[in-house]
Amino acid sequence: MAPAYDVIVMGLGGMGSAAAAHLAARGARVLGLERFGPVHNRGSSHGGSRITRQAYFEDPAYVPLLLRAYELYERLERETGRDIAVLCGGVMLGRPESRTVAGSLRSARQWDLPHELLDAREIRRRFPTLTPADDEIALYEARAGLLRPENTVAAHLQLALRHDAELRYQEPVTRWEPFRDGVRVHTAEDVYTAGQLIICPGAWAPGLLADLGVPITVERQIMYWFQPRGGTGPYLPRNHPVYLWEDAAGVQIYGFPAIDGPDRGAKVAFFRKGSVCTPETIDRTVHDHEIREMADQAAARLPTLPGTFLKAATCMYSNTPDEHFVIARHPLHPGSTTVACGFSGHGFKFVPVVGEILADLALDGTTSHPISLFDPGRGTPAPA
Ligand SMILES: Cc1cc2nc3c(=O)[nH]c(=O)nc-3n(C[C@H](O)[C@H](O)[C@H](O)COP(=O)(O)OP(=O)(O)OC[C@H]3O[C@@H](n4cnc5c(N)ncnc54)[C@H](O)[C@@H]3O)c2cc1C
């Protein structure tokens, strides 16, 4: 008997919703299974904004994927009519030798990406909210900006449904096993069969994908919204870039313009300063000392930003040891199962191209996109 579905997608967050949309658009019979509801705030794809940029300090190998992700994000907005990307420009700030600045410059030069280098005086002149030290510089990228994660997930779910995918919510997968030429997937409600399974479980990966051979550490992260002193005017997207700022001690903060109207503040956060957690045990309360620490860090660099604290929310990173993603056929089940996990706090800007890659791997067994960096068998060197 033929399996009921061509592909089952497990997890309909950022990556899974994109995979479901790409698969369904190619005519595959798709079943999506999600633990929570559509577009929820208990995983890694919520909080109103995500930075996108092309001059990628993490590794130049990401740049071709980013170029494709930009095309696909544009197409997603066109096809769904949703407001997703705000390309307000972005500055990568720090000392010239910092990873944030030097790494961004390396990618920009290697891929010939349009960019400008600004000294401290020029940064202060163009963006008066930012007060860099005299020895700090910035790589400015006009094509950088932000993406709205909830709208992205909603858009991909909308496209998946438009192409007849079946999406089931509040239905966590409890286990799966090889079955005939494909897989059998169990939930509390039912048992489903498919030719292919794609597993994109976000922060649930450590429990579900322990046999991948890549240790994934889940971290609690906090996003903070402040109403700037003197109002949001200078922080509006037409005046304000996204920023990622590394100080002399290597502490990185990042933030956004005020995108949600005059009273909703601007978001700021630490990059990679989380505490280890699990999706079951994460402390969702944000404590006063944490708010004070963020306000102090922000005040040192954007003195008007921490005017009034408005709100904070938690989110999870799923970190691999080298902070590169895992996207591959499952090494123990290469004929039937594909995995996408370990996005290490920088995956959102890639969401639609990851969807495309997952559809390639599930339907064709291979992809023309360069993904060798994401092979689970790559070993675990420290971040460059
Ligand atoms: C605070 C914060 C800031 C970030 N900032 C940026 C940024 O500026 N730029 C950027 O590019 N990236 C950023 N990221 C990273 C990016 O958001 C993530 O890499 C991305 O959202 C991960 O998507 P995902 O699909 O892997 O996880 P998720 O979106 O969490 O999706 C996983 C889904 O799987 C479901 N699931 C789990 N187990 C099961 C099961 N057994 N059965 C069914 N469903 C299941 C979950 O409910 C969830 O919906 C940030 C992340 C955080 C937390």
The ligand as an SDF file (V2000), in Angstrom:
LIG
                    3D

 53 58  0  0  0  0  0  0  0  0999 V2000
   15.6140   36.0760   20.9850 C   0  0  0  0  0  0  0  0  0  0  0  0
   15.9720   35.5410   19.6300 C   0  0  0  0  0  0  0  0  0  0  0  0
   16.4940   36.4180   18.7040 C   0  0  0  0  0  0  0  0  0  0  0  0
   16.8790   35.9650   17.4420 C   0  0  0  0  0  0  0  0  0  0  0  0
   17.3480   36.8730   16.5410 N   0  0  0  0  0  0  0  0  0  0  0  0
   17.6410   36.4630   15.2960 C   0  0  0  0  0  0  0  0  0  0  0  0
   18.0030   37.4250   14.3270 C   0  0  0  0  0  0  0  0  0  0  0  0
   18.0500   38.6340   14.5950 O   0  0  0  0  0  0  0  0  0  0  0  0
   18.2800   36.9940   13.0720 N   0  0  0  0  0  0  0  0  0  0  0  0
   18.2110   35.6700   12.7440 C   0  0  0  0  0  0  0  0  0  0  0  0
   18.4860   35.3390   11.5790 O   0  0  0  0  0  0  0  0  0  0  0  0
   17.8560   34.7350   13.6480 N   0  0  0  0  0  0  0  0  0  0  0  0
   17.5660   35.1070   14.9060 C   0  0  0  0  0  0  0  0  0  0  0  0
   17.1680   34.1910   15.8380 N   0  0  0  0  0  0  0  0  0  0  0  0
   17.1770   32.7520   15.5080 C   0  0  0  0  0  0  0  0  0  0  0  0
   15.9550   32.3030   14.7490 C   0  0  0  0  0  0  0  0  0  0  0  0
   14.8040   32.9440   15.2150 O   0  0  0  0  0  0  0  0  0  0  0  0
   15.8680   30.7890   14.8780 C   0  0  0  0  0  0  0  0  0  0  0  0
   17.0770   30.2380   14.3520 O   0  0  0  0  0  0  0  0  0  0  0  0
   14.6830   30.2140   14.1250 C   0  0  0  0  0  0  0  0  0  0  0  0
   13.4950   30.8610   14.5050 O   0  0  0  0  0  0  0  0  0  0  0  0
   14.5840   28.7110   14.4030 C   0  0  0  0  0  0  0  0  0  0  0  0
   13.4690   28.1650   13.7260 O   0  0  0  0  0  0  0  0  0  0  0  0
   13.0540   26.6470   13.9820 P   0  0  0  0  0  0  0  0  0  0  0  0
   12.0480   26.3030   12.9720 O   0  0  0  0  0  0  0  0  0  0  0  0
   14.2910   25.8140   14.0960 O   0  0  0  0  0  0  0  0  0  0  0  0
   12.4140   26.6550   15.4660 O   0  0  0  0  0  0  0  0  0  0  0  0
   10.9050   27.0110   15.8750 P   0  0  0  0  0  0  0  0  0  0  0  0
   10.4140   28.1600   15.1080 O   0  0  0  0  0  0  0  0  0  0  0  0
   10.8710   27.0650   17.3510 O   0  0  0  0  0  0  0  0  0  0  0  0
   10.0820   25.7540   15.3700 O   0  0  0  0  0  0  0  0  0  0  0  0
   10.1770   24.4670   15.9230 C   0  0  0  0  0  0  0  0  0  0  0  0
    8.7520   23.9180   16.0100 C   0  0  0  0  0  0  0  0  0  0  0  0
    8.7530   22.5370   16.2650 O   0  0  0  0  0  0  0  0  0  0  0  0
    7.6370   22.2760   17.0890 C   0  0  0  0  0  0  0  0  0  0  0  0
    7.8480   20.9560   17.7030 N   0  0  0  0  0  0  0  0  0  0  0  0
    8.8370   20.6080   18.5540 C   0  0  0  0  0  0  0  0  0  0  0  0
    8.7210   19.3190   18.8790 N   0  0  0  0  0  0  0  0  0  0  0  0
    7.6560   18.8270   18.2070 C   0  0  0  0  0  0  0  0  0  0  0  0
    7.0290   17.5460   18.1440 C   0  0  0  0  0  0  0  0  0  0  0  0
    7.4750   16.4940   18.8590 N   0  0  0  0  0  0  0  0  0  0  0  0
    5.9420   17.3980   17.3470 N   0  0  0  0  0  0  0  0  0  0  0  0
    5.4460   18.4520   16.6240 C   0  0  0  0  0  0  0  0  0  0  0  0
    6.0100   19.6840   16.6720 N   0  0  0  0  0  0  0  0  0  0  0  0
    7.0980   19.8730   17.4500 C   0  0  0  0  0  0  0  0  0  0  0  0
    7.6500   23.4270   18.0690 C   0  0  0  0  0  0  0  0  0  0  0  0
    6.4290   23.5850   18.7490 O   0  0  0  0  0  0  0  0  0  0  0  0
    7.9570   24.5890   17.1300 C   0  0  0  0  0  0  0  0  0  0  0  0
    6.7910   25.1700   16.6010 O   0  0  0  0  0  0  0  0  0  0  0  0
   16.7470   34.5950   17.1060 C   0  0  0  0  0  0  0  0  0  0  0  0
   16.1910   33.7070   18.0440 C   0  0  0  0  0  0  0  0  0  0  0  0
   15.8020   34.1790   19.2890 C   0  0  0  0  0  0  0  0  0  0  0  0
   15.2260   33.2150   20.2590 C   0  0  0  0  0  0  0  0  0  0  0  0
  1  2  1  0
  2  3  1  0
  2 52  2  0
  3  4  2  0
  4  5  1  0
  4 50  1  0
  5  6  2  0
  6  7  1  0
  6 13  1  0
  7  8  2  0
  7  9  1  0
  9 10  1  0
 10 11  2  0
 10 12  1  0
 12 13  2  0
 13 14  1  0
 14 15  1  0
 14 50  1  0
 15 16  1  0
 16 17  1  0
 16 18  1  0
 18 19  1  0
 18 20  1  0
 20 21  1  0
 20 22  1  0
 22 23  1  0
 23 24  1  0
 24 25  2  0
 24 26  1  0
 24 27  1  0
 27 28  1  0
 28 29  2  0
 28 30  1  0
 28 31  1  0
 31 32  1  0
 32 33  1  0
 33 34  1  0
 33 48  1  0
 34 35  1  0
 35 36  1  0
 35 46  1  0
 36 37  1  0
 36 45  1  0
 37 38  2  0
 38 39  1  0
 39 40  1  0
 39 45  2  0
 40 41  1  0
 40 42  2  0
 42 43  1  0
 43 44  2  0
 44 45  1  0
 46 47  1  0
 46 48  1  0
 48 49  1  0
 50 51  2  0
 51 52  1  0
 52 53  1  0
M  END
$$$$
